């Protein structure tokens, strides 16, 4: 006689609905104690190989899955890492995609909390702490003072920030090197009038702005240097394009704060009839997925997304499992990827 799935009373007219199978159901069907089933699922000694196989077989048959949340709660561990992200930021999405497999390999789950216009960085982090995350990886920008506070509460890693006084681990690219590579490329092509739309208070912006000015001085182009205030959004690129177009004479090249800013810049220039790269070259920063699309084909500075994700997860787990170590800073190498938005200037 075929055994029916475990049920619980419910509904009208004596109808019954399925309930989630329990460890007790597995024990009853396998003919062993609940304690022995618990040993099997905890991979603890005390059960023969034959018993283990029988328990796993029964669990598969009735659809039982261990309640890992309850088990971790009982052990005062959650094995969850919190990650803050900025919505509509493709670079953050690409890092998160690579964070998951690293965390899984180390036995941790990931909980995301997004920063949005109506949900501040502080609220995003507090939500993770309220859910008992054992450590946090901060992709979204946060001020150094609050970052210091967070680091005192929970193991934390900040990505793409240089808050060296915050007392947390830092993971970022060598921003200045990436900017130098971009400027060297443009200047080698023959560009002199190179404008930088900066990222305001966004991640990496201070270093990129400083490196731009230094590179222009190095090439004896300090008198041509110009920084247009902006941020890491498409709107900043549009505003920068509108400002330059209103002045009547475009620079021959623009280094955008990041790929999102570059996308807004490209859109505004092309709508105005400016040919890229014939009339103006454009360089982004991040090498996000959209930069590779054939109709974008953006020259940009590549950040090692895989390396950032690997280092961030391993750093926070190391700090969880071995607390008390000094803060560390991990710097990854960027590289310029030349595509179709850069060419020699129109005057050459």
PANU-196874 format. One record per residue: x, y, z of N, C-alpha, C in turn. Coordinates in steps of 0.2 Angstrom, whole numbers. Each point is the difference from the previous one (the first is absolute). Example, Ala and Ser with C-alpha at 12.3 -4.5 7.8 and 13.67 -1.06 7.14 Angstrom:
# residues 2
66|-28|39|-4|6|0|4|6|0
-2|5|-4|4|6|1|-4|5|3
# end
This chain:
# residues 348
4|-6|0|-4|6|0|4|6|0
-1|5|-5|4|6|0|-1|5|5
5|2|3|0|5|6|-1|7|-3
-5|3|3|-2|7|-2|5|5|4
1|6|-3|4|5|3|-3|2|7
4|2|5|-3|2|6|-4|6|-1
-6|0|4|-5|6|-1|-2|2|7
-3|6|0|-3|3|6|-7|2|-2
-4|0|5|-7|2|-1|-1|7|-2
-5|2|-4|-1|7|-3|-5|0|-4
-3|6|-1|-6|1|-5|-6|-2|3
-5|1|-4|-7|-3|2|-1|-7|-3
-6|-3|3|-2|-6|-2|5|-6|1
5|1|4|5|-5|2|5|-1|-5
1|5|-4|6|0|-5|6|1|3
5|-3|-2|7|0|3|5|3|-5
5|4|2|5|3|-4|7|-2|2
5|0|-4|6|-3|1|4|5|5
4|-3|4|5|3|4|7|-2|-1
4|4|2|7|-1|-1|3|-6|4
3|-5|-4|2|-6|4|5|2|5
1|-3|6|4|1|6|5|-5|0
5|1|5|5|-5|1|-3|-6|4
-6|1|4|-3|-5|3|-3|-5|-6
-3|3|-5|-3|-4|-5|6|-5|-4
6|3|-1|5|-4|-2|2|-6|4
0|2|7|2|-5|5|-5|-6|0
-7|2|0|-5|-5|0|0|-5|-6
1|3|-6|0|-4|-6|7|-4|-1
5|3|3|7|-4|-1|0|-5|6
-4|0|5|0|-4|5|6|1|5
2|6|1|5|2|4|-2|6|5
4|2|5|-2|5|4|1|7|-3
-3|5|2|1|7|-2|7|2|1
3|-2|6|7|2|2|5|-3|-5
-2|-6|-3|5|-3|-5|-1|4|-6
-6|2|-2|-1|4|-6|4|6|0
0|4|6|3|6|1|8|-1|-1
2|-6|3|8|-1|-1|1|0|-8
-4|-4|-3|2|-1|-7|0|7|-4
-5|4|1|0|7|-3|5|5|2
2|-1|6|6|4|3|7|-3|-2
0|-6|-4|6|-3|-2|4|-2|6
-3|-2|6|3|-1|6|1|-8|0
5|-2|4|1|-7|1|-5|-3|4
-1|-7|-1|-5|-4|4|-5|-3|-4
0|0|-7|-5|-3|-4|4|-4|-5
-2|-6|-2|4|-4|-5|-2|3|-7
5|-3|-4|-1|3|-7|-7|-3|-3
-2|-6|2|-6|-2|-3|-6|4|3
0|2|6|-5|4|3|0|7|-3
6|3|-1|0|6|-4|-4|0|-6
2|-5|-4|-3|-1|-7|-7|-1|1
-3|-3|5|-7|-1|0|-3|6|2
3|4|5|-3|6|2|-1|5|-6
6|1|-4|0|4|-6|-5|-2|-5
-1|-6|-1|-5|-3|-5|-7|2|2
-2|-1|7|-6|1|2|-2|8|0
5|4|2|0|7|-1|-2|3|-7
3|-4|-5|-1|2|-7|-7|-2|-2
-2|-6|3|-7|-3|-2|-5|5|2
0|2|6|-5|4|3|1|8|0
5|2|-3|2|7|-2|2|4|7
3|-3|4|3|3|6|6|4|-1
1|6|2|6|4|0|1|3|7
7|-1|2|1|3|7|-1|7|0
-3|2|6|-1|7|2|7|3|2
4|3|-5|6|2|2|0|7|4
-6|4|-1|0|6|4|-1|-2|7
-5|-5|2|-1|-2|7|6|-2|3
4|-5|-4|6|-3|3|5|6|2
1|5|-5|5|5|1|-2|4|6
-7|2|1|-2|4|5|1|-4|7
-1|-6|0|2|-4|6|7|1|2
4|0|-5|8|0|1|2|8|1
-4|4|0|1|8|1|4|2|-6
1|-4|-6|3|2|-6|-6|1|-5
1|5|-5|-4|0|-6|3|-2|-6
7|1|0|4|-2|-7|-3|4|-6
-2|6|2|-2|5|-5|4|6|-1
2|2|-6|4|6|-1|-5|5|-3
0|6|2|-4|5|-3|4|4|-5
-4|2|-5|4|4|-6|-5|6|-1
3|6|0|-4|6|-2|2|2|-7
-5|1|-4|1|2|-7|-4|6|-2
2|4|-5|-4|5|-3|-4|-2|-6
-6|1|1|-5|-2|-6|2|4|-6
0|-3|-6|1|2|-7|8|1|-1
4|-3|4|7|0|-1|2|-6|-2
1|-1|-7|2|-6|-3|7|-3|3
4|4|2|7|-3|3|-2|-3|6
-4|2|4|-2|-3|7|-3|-7|-2
-5|0|-5|-3|-6|-2|5|-6|-2
5|2|-3|5|-4|-3|4|-3|6
2|4|5|3|-2|6|-4|-5|4
-6|1|1|-5|-4|4|0|-7|-4
-1|0|-6|0|-7|-4|6|-4|2
6|3|1|6|-4|1|1|-1|8
-4|4|4|1|-1|7|-4|-7|2
-5|-1|-3|-4|-6|2|4|-6|0
3|-2|-5|4|-7|0|5|0|5
4|6|1|5|0|5|-3|-1|7
-5|3|1|-3|-1|7|-3|-7|1
-3|-3|-5|-2|-7|0|5|-4|2
6|1|-4|6|-5|1|2|0|7
-1|6|4|3|1|7|-6|-2|5
-6|-2|-3|-5|-2|5|-4|6|2
-1|6|-4|-4|5|2|-5|2|-5
-6|3|3|-5|2|-5|1|8|0
-3|3|-5|0|7|-2|-7|3|1
0|6|4|-6|4|0|1|7|-2
-4|2|-5|2|7|-3|-5|5|3
3|6|0|-4|6|2|2|6|-4
-5|3|-3|1|5|-6|0|7|3
4|4|-3|0|7|1|-4|3|-5
-5|4|1|-4|4|-5|-2|7|3
-3|4|-4|-2|7|2|-3|0|6
-5|-5|1|-4|0|7|3|-5|5
6|-3|-1|3|-5|4|7|2|1
2|3|5|7|3|1|5|-6|1
6|2|-1|6|-5|2|-1|-2|7
-1|4|5|-1|-2|7|-6|-5|1
-5|1|-3|-6|-4|0|2|-7|-3
3|0|-5|2|-6|-4|4|-4|5
5|3|3|5|-4|4|-4|-2|7
-4|4|2|-4|-2|7|-4|-6|-2
-3|0|-6|-5|-6|-1|4|-6|0
6|0|-3|5|-6|1|1|-2|7
2|5|4|2|-2|7|-6|-2|4
-6|2|-2|-7|-2|3|-1|-7|-2
2|-2|-5|-1|-7|-2|6|-5|2
4|3|4|6|-4|4|5|-3|-5
2|4|-5|5|-2|-5|7|0|4
4|-5|-1|6|0|4|5|4|-3
0|2|-6|4|5|-3|-3|4|-5
3|6|-2|-3|3|-6|5|2|-5
-2|0|-6|4|3|-6|-3|6|-3
3|6|1|-3|6|-2|2|2|-7
-4|-1|-5|1|2|-7|-3|7|-1
-5|2|4|-3|7|0|5|4|4
1|6|-3|4|5|4|-3|2|7
4|1|5|-2|2|6|5|4|3
-2|5|4|5|5|3|5|-3|5
6|2|1|5|-3|4|-2|-1|7
-4|6|3|-2|-1|7|-4|-5|1
-5|-1|-4|-5|-6|1|3|-6|-1
5|-1|-5|3|-6|-2|4|-2|6
3|5|4|4|-2|6|-5|-3|5
-6|3|1|-5|-3|4|-2|-7|-1
-1|-1|-7|-2|-7|-2|5|-5|2
7|2|-2|5|-4|1|1|-2|8
-2|4|4|0|-2|7|-6|-5|2
-5|0|-4|-6|-5|2|1|-7|-3
3|0|-6|0|-6|-4|6|0|-5
3|-6|-2|5|0|-5|-2|3|-6
4|5|-3|-2|3|-6|5|1|-5
-2|0|-6|5|1|-6|-3|6|-4
3|5|-2|-2|5|-4|3|0|-7
-4|0|-5|3|-1|-7|0|7|-3
6|1|-4|1|6|-4|-1|6|4
3|0|6|1|6|4|7|0|3
2|6|2|6|1|3|0|3|7
-5|-2|4|-1|2|7|5|-4|4
6|2|0|5|-4|3|0|1|8
-4|5|2|0|1|8|-6|-3|3
-4|-4|-4|-6|-2|2|0|-7|4
6|-3|0|1|-6|4|-3|-6|-3
-1|0|-7|-3|-6|-3|4|-2|-6
-1|-6|-2|4|-2|-6|-2|3|-6
4|2|-5|-1|4|-6|2|-4|-6
-4|-1|-5|1|-3|-6|-1|5|-6
5|2|-4|-2|4|-6|6|0|-5
-2|2|-6|5|1|-5|5|5|1
6|0|-4|5|5|0|-3|5|-4
-4|5|3|-4|5|-4|5|4|-4
5|2|3|5|5|-4|3|-3|-6
2|-7|1|3|-3|-6|-5|-1|-5
-6|-1|1|-5|-1|-5|-1|7|-4
-1|5|4|0|7|-4|6|2|-4
6|-2|3|6|1|-4|0|-4|-7
-2|-6|1|-1|-4|-7|-5|3|-5
-5|3|3|-5|3|-5|3|7|-3
3|4|4|3|6|-2|6|-1|-5
4|-5|2|6|-2|-5|-3|-2|-7
-5|-4|0|-3|-2|-6|-3|6|-4
-4|4|3|-2|6|-3|5|5|-3
5|1|4|6|4|-2|4|-3|-5
1|-6|0|3|-4|-5|-3|1|-7
-7|0|0|-4|1|-6|1|7|-2
2|5|4|1|6|-2|-5|5|3
-3|-2|5|-5|5|3|4|4|5
-3|6|1|3|5|5|-6|3|4
-5|2|-3|-6|3|3|-4|-6|3
2|-2|6|-4|-6|3|-3|2|6
-7|0|0|-4|2|6|-2|-6|4
0|1|7|-2|-6|4|-7|2|4
-5|-4|-1|-6|1|4|1|-4|6
0|3|6|2|-4|6|-6|-3|3
1|-4|5|-5|-4|3|-2|2|7
1|7|1|-2|3|6|3|-4|7
-5|-2|4|2|-4|6|0|-7|-1
-1|-2|-6|-1|-8|-2|6|-3|1
0|-7|1|5|-4|1|6|1|-5
6|1|2|6|0|-4|1|7|-3
-5|5|1|0|6|-4|6|5|2
1|0|6|6|4|2|6|-2|-3
2|-6|0|6|-3|-3|0|1|-7
-6|-1|-3|0|1|-8|1|7|-2
-3|5|4|1|7|-1|7|2|1
3|-2|5|7|2|2|5|-3|-6
-2|-6|-2|5|-3|-5|-1|3|-6
-6|2|-2|-1|4|-6|4|6|-1
0|4|6|4|6|0|8|-1|0
2|-5|3|7|-2|0|2|-2|-7
-4|-4|-3|2|-3|-7|0|6|-5
-4|5|1|0|5|-5|6|5|2
2|0|6|6|4|2|6|-4|-3
0|-6|1|6|-4|-3|1|1|-7
-5|0|-4|1|1|-7|0|7|-2
1|5|5|0|7|-2|-6|3|-3
-6|-3|3|-6|2|-3|-4|3|6
3|3|5|-4|3|6|-5|5|-2
3|4|-6|-5|6|-2|-6|-2|-3
0|-7|-3|-6|-2|-3|-4|-4|5
2|-1|6|-4|-5|4|-6|4|3
-6|-4|0|-6|3|2|-4|-6|3
-3|1|6|-4|-4|4|-7|3|0
-5|-4|-3|-7|2|1|-3|-4|5
-3|3|5|-3|-3|6|-6|-5|-3
0|-6|3|-5|-5|-1|-1|-5|5
-2|-6|-2|-1|-6|4|0|-6|-4
-1|-6|3|0|-6|-3|-7|-2|-3
-3|5|-4|-7|-2|-3|0|2|-7
-4|-2|-4|-1|2|-7|-2|7|0
-4|3|5|-2|7|0|6|4|0
5|-2|4|7|4|0|3|1|-7
0|-6|-4|2|0|-6|-4|5|-5
-6|0|1|-4|4|-4|1|7|1
0|2|7|1|7|2|7|2|-3
5|-4|1|7|2|-3|0|1|-7
-4|-4|-4|0|1|-7|-4|7|-2
-5|1|4|-4|6|-2|4|6|2
4|0|5|4|6|2|5|1|-6
4|-6|-2|5|1|-5|-3|2|-7
-6|-2|-1|-3|2|-7|-2|7|0
-2|2|6|-2|7|1|5|5|-1
6|-2|1|6|4|0|3|1|-7
-3|-4|-5|2|1|-7|6|-4|-3
4|-2|5|6|-4|-3|1|-5|5
0|-6|-3|1|-6|4|7|-2|1
2|-3|6|7|-3|0|0|-6|-5
6|-2|-1|1|-6|-4|-1|-6|3
0|0|7|-1|-7|3|-3|2|7
-3|-5|3|-3|0|7|1|-6|3
3|1|6|0|-6|5|-6|1|5
-4|-5|0|-6|0|4|2|-3|7
-4|1|5|1|-2|6|-1|-8|1
-5|-2|-4|0|-8|0|-4|-1|-7
-2|-7|-1|-4|-2|-6|-7|3|0
-3|1|6|-7|3|-1|0|7|-2
5|4|3|1|7|-2|2|0|-8
4|-4|-2|2|-1|-7|-6|-1|-5
-5|-4|3|-6|-2|-4|-4|6|-1
-1|4|5|-4|6|0|3|5|-5
7|0|0|4|5|-4|-1|-2|-7
1|-7|-2|-1|-2|-7|-7|1|-2
-5|-1|4|-7|1|-3|-1|8|-1
2|4|4|-1|7|-1|4|3|-6
6|-3|-1|4|3|-6|-3|-3|-6
-2|-6|0|-2|-3|-7|-7|3|-1
-4|2|5|-6|3|-2|1|7|-3
5|3|2|2|7|-2|4|0|-7
1|-6|-3|3|-1|-6|8|0|0
2|-1|6|7|-1|1|2|-7|-1
5|-1|-5|2|-7|-1|6|-2|4
-1|-6|3|5|-3|5|2|-6|-4
7|0|-1|5|4|3|3|5|-5
-3|1|-6|2|5|-5|1|7|3
-5|2|3|0|7|3|2|0|7
-1|-5|4|3|0|7|0|-7|2
6|-2|3|1|-6|3|-3|0|8
-2|-6|2|-3|-1|6|3|-6|4
2|0|6|3|-5|4|-4|-1|6
-2|-6|2|-4|-1|6|5|-3|6
-3|-3|5|4|-3|5|-5|-5|3
2|-6|1|-3|-6|3|0|-6|-5
-1|1|-6|-1|-6|-5|-6|-4|2
-5|3|1|-6|-4|2|-3|-3|-6
-5|-4|0|-2|-5|-5|-3|5|-6
-3|5|2|-3|4|-6|5|3|-4
6|1|3|6|3|-5|2|-4|-5
-2|-7|0|2|-5|-5|-5|0|-5
-6|2|1|-5|0|-5|2|3|-7
-1|-3|-6|2|2|-6|-2|7|-2
-6|3|2|-2|6|-1|3|5|5
3|-2|5|3|5|5|8|0|-2
3|-6|1|7|-1|-2|5|5|3
-1|0|7|3|6|4|7|-2|2
5|4|-2|7|0|3|-1|2|7
3|-5|4|-1|1|8|6|-3|3
0|2|7|5|-3|4|-3|-6|4
3|-6|-1|-3|-6|2|2|-1|8
-5|-2|4|2|-1|7|-1|-8|0
4|-3|4|0|-7|1|-6|-2|5
-6|-1|-3|-6|-2|4|1|-6|3
3|-5|-3|0|-7|3|5|1|6
6|3|-1|4|1|6|-3|4|6
-4|5|-2|-3|4|5|-5|-4|4
-4|-4|-3|-5|-4|3|4|-5|5
5|-4|-3|4|-5|3|3|3|7
3|6|-1|4|3|5|-5|2|6
-5|3|-2|-5|3|5|-3|-5|4
-3|-6|-3|-3|-5|4|5|-3|4
6|-2|-2|5|-4|4|2|5|5
1|6|-1|2|5|5|-5|0|6
-6|1|-1|-5|0|5|-1|-6|4
1|-6|-4|-1|-6|3|6|-2|5
6|2|-2|6|0|4|-1|4|6
-3|6|0|0|4|5|-6|-3|5
-5|-3|-3|-5|-3|5|3|-6|4
4|-4|-4|2|-6|3|7|1|4
3|5|-1|6|2|4|0|7|2
-4|2|4|-1|8|2|6|2|3
1|7|0|5|3|4|6|2|-5
0|-2|-6|6|2|-4|0|7|-2
5|3|-2|1|7|-2|-4|1|-7
-3|6|-1|-3|1|-7|5|-1|-6
-2|-2|-5|4|-1|-6|-3|3|-6
4|2|-5|-1|3|-6|2|-4|-6
-5|-2|-4|2|-4|-6|-1|4|-6
5|0|-4|0|5|-6|1|-5|-6
-5|0|-5|0|-4|-6|2|5|-6
3|-4|-5|3|4|-6|-6|1|-5
-1|6|-2|-4|1|-6|3|0|-7
-4|0|-5|4|0|-7|-5|3|-5
3|4|-4|-4|3|-5|-2|-5|-6
-7|1|-2|-3|-4|-5|-2|5|-6
4|0|-5|-1|4|-6|-6|-3|-4
-5|4|-1|-5|-2|-5|-1|6|-5
-7|1|-2|-1|4|-5|-2|8|1
1|2|6|-2|7|2|6|4|0
6|-2|-2|6|4|0|4|-1|-6
2|6|-3|4|1|-6|4|6|0
5|1|-5|3|6|0|-5|6|0
2|6|2|-4|6|0|-1|2|-7
-6|4|0|-2|2|-7|5|5|-3
4|3|3|5|5|-3|6|-4|-2
1|-6|1|6|-4|-2|-2|-3|-7
# end
